[in-house]
C-alpha cells in the first residue's frame, strides 16, 4: 500500500466521523427519562427478557432503544437508561438534559453500575466522561483512557491475525526493522514506557471523586487480565531479564 493510509485526510476522516454522529431525534412520546427520575427506584425495575417487535418506520431513538433492550434483557432498567444516555451523547446533538443525567447516574448509582455493567459498557462510560465530564480533569482523564482502550482494541484485533491468542507472548527473537515514524526502540529489559504510561493515569484516577472509581476499576481489570499488551510485555520482560541473569551467572 502506497500513499497515505487515509486519502484526503483529515477532511474525509472528519466527514465519515460526522455521518456516524447524526442525532437520534426521538419523536413525540419518546425520549430520555427526565433529570428528576428516581434512579434508585429505576434500579429495582427489571427489563423483560426480550422486547416486543420493533414497529416499522420507527425513529432512530426507538431503534436504538429496541437494540439495547434486546442486548440488556433481564437486567436493571437503570442499565438501559445509562446505555441510552451514552448513545445520545455520542451524537453531535442530544437532549439538553442528557449530560446532567449521565453525571447524575454515575454520581448516585456508580457503585451499582460498576457491579452490573460489562467492561464494554464501562469503557463506553469513561469515553463519555471524556466529552461530558463536569470538570476539565474528568474530561482529560476520560480522553486519555478512551485513547488507551481504543488503540488497544485496534492493536489486539490486528494481533489475532498473527495466529497467537491474546495471552500468548511472542518469543524474544525480533526482526531487524525500524519502528514507524522513526521512533526509538523500546528496551525490553530496562524500558519503563508501559509504567510511565499507566502510572500517571492511575494516579489521576485515584483523585477523581465521581469518575475515579470507574477509571480505577477499568485499570484494575486491565492489570488482572491474562491477555493484553501490558501482560505480554511483562512476560517477555521477565523472560529477557532471566536470560540476562543466567548469562551473568555463567
N, C-alpha and C positions, 0 to 999 in steps of 0.2 A: 504494500500500500504506500503510495507516494502522495505528496501534498499534505495539506492539513488534515488532521483527524476529523474535524468538523468544518466542512467548506462553508464559507460565508459567515464564519463566526466573527463577532458574537451575535450579529443580528438574527441569523437563522436559529441559533440556540434560544434566544430570548423569545422569538415568535412561537417556537414549538412549546416552550415552557408556558407562555401566556395562554395558549389554547387549552392546556390542561388545568388552567386556573379559572375557567369560566364559572361564574356563580351558579349555585344550585337552584336559586329562585323558587322557593315554595309558593304555592298558590293559596288562595283563601281557604282557611281551615287547617292549613299545615304550618309547620314551623317549629322552632326550638321551644322548649319549656321556658316560662318566664324566669327572670332572675330571682323572684321571690319563692321559687319552688322549694318545698321542704325536702331536702336531699336525703335526710335520714329516713323519712317515710318512703321515698322513692327507692331507696336501697333495699327495702324489705319486699318490694314487688318483684315477682319472678316472671320472666318472659315465657311465653309458650314455646314448646319445642320447635315448632315451625310456624311461620306466619301464613295467613291466607294468601291466595294467589294475588299477584300484583295486577291491578286493573290496566287495561290497555290505555295508551296515551297518558300515562302517569307523568308527573313532574319529575325533574331530576332529584329533587329533595325526596319525594316519595320512593323513587327507585333506590336511592342510597339507603334510606331507612329500611326498606324491604331487604336489601342486601345484608345490612347489619343485623337485622332480626333473624335472618337465616343463619348467619355466622354465629350469633351470640344466643341462640335459642336455649332456654333453660337457665340463663344467667340473670343477674340482677338488672332491673330496668335502669339503674344508675349507670351501669356499664354501657348500655345502649345510648343513653343521653350523652355520655362522655364521648363515645365514638362519633355521634352526630355533630357535636360541637367541634371536635377536631376536624372532621370532614369539611365543615363550613369554613373553618379558619384557614384551611389550605387554599381557599379560593381568593381572588383579588377583591371580592365584595362578599359581605356576610351580614347577618342580622346585627344590629347595633350593639345588642347586649351580649353577643357571643364571647368576646374576650373576658368580660367580667364574670360571665357564667363559668367559663373554663377555669378561671382563677378561683372562684368560689368552690367549685367541685374539688380542686386539689387542696385548698385551704381547709375545708371542712371534712372531706372524705378521703384524704390522701392515704391514710393507713389502710382503709378498706380497699382502695384501688391497687395498692402495692401487693396486697394479698390475693387479688382476684383478676388482675389484668395479665395477659400473656406478655412476654418480653417484647413481642412485636408492637403491642399497643403502648407499652411503656416507652419504647423508642419514639413512637409517634407523638406521645405526650411531651417528651423532652424536646423534640424538634419544634413543637408548637410553642413551648416556652421561649424558644429562640426568636420567634416572631412576636409573641404576645405576652411575654413576661412583664410584670409591673415595673421592674427596675432594670437599669442598664446591666447590672451584674447578672441578673437572671437571663436576660436576652443573650449576653455574651457567652455564658455557660451553656445555654441551650444550643447556640450555634456551633460551639466547639464540639459538643457531644454529637450533634447532628452530623457534622462533617466526619467525625471519627467513625460513627457506626455506618454511615452511608458509604464511605470509602472501604470500610471493612467488608460490607456486603458485596460490593463490586469485586474486591480482590478475592474473597473467599469463593465467590461463584466462579470466577475465572480459573482459580486453582483446581477446582474439581476436574477440569479438563486435563490435568497432569496425571490423572489416574490414582491419585492419593486421596484418602479420606481426610477430613479436617484435623483429626487427632494424630495423623501420621506426619512426623517431621521429615524434612529432606535429610539426605546424608551431608557430610561435610565437604564433599568434592563439588566445586562450582566451576562454571565456565569462566574463561578469562575474557570478560567484556566490561565495558564502562556502563555505569548507571545512566539512566535518562537525564537529560538536562545538565550533564557534566557533574552530577552530584558526587561528592567524595564517598568512597565505600564505607560501609558500617563495619566496625570491628566486632566480630562475634565474641571474642574473649574478653575484651575490655570496654566495649562501647556501651553507653548508657542512654541511647536515644529513646528506647522504649520507656525507660523510667522517667526520663526528662519530659516525655510527652504526657504520661499518665499522672505523675505526682502532682503537678500544679493544678490540673483539672480536678483531681480528687480533693485537694486541699480547698479549692474554691467551693466545691460542692458541700463540704462539711460546714461551711459558713453560711449557707443559704437556708433560711427557716422554712420556706414553703416548698421550693423545688429541690432542695438539698437531699431529703430522703429518697426522692425519685432518682436523682443522679447517682447517689451513693449505691442504691440498690442495683442499678444497671452496671456500674463499675465493679461491684462485688460479683455479680453474675458473670461478667466478662472474666474476672480473675479466677472464678471457680470452674469455668467451662473447660472440659478436657481438650477441646479443639481451639482453633483460632490462632492467628498470627503470633500473639504475645506468648501463648503457651508453647508453641513450636519453637519460637526464638529462645525461650527459656530452656527447653530440652536440648536444643543444638548448642547453646552456650555451655550448659553443664557438660555435655559430651566433649566439647572443644577444650574446656578447662581441664577435664580429667585426662585427656590425651596429652596436654602440655605438662601436667603434673607428672604423668608417667614417664615422659621423656626426660624430665629433670631428675627423676629418681634413678634412672639408669646410669 
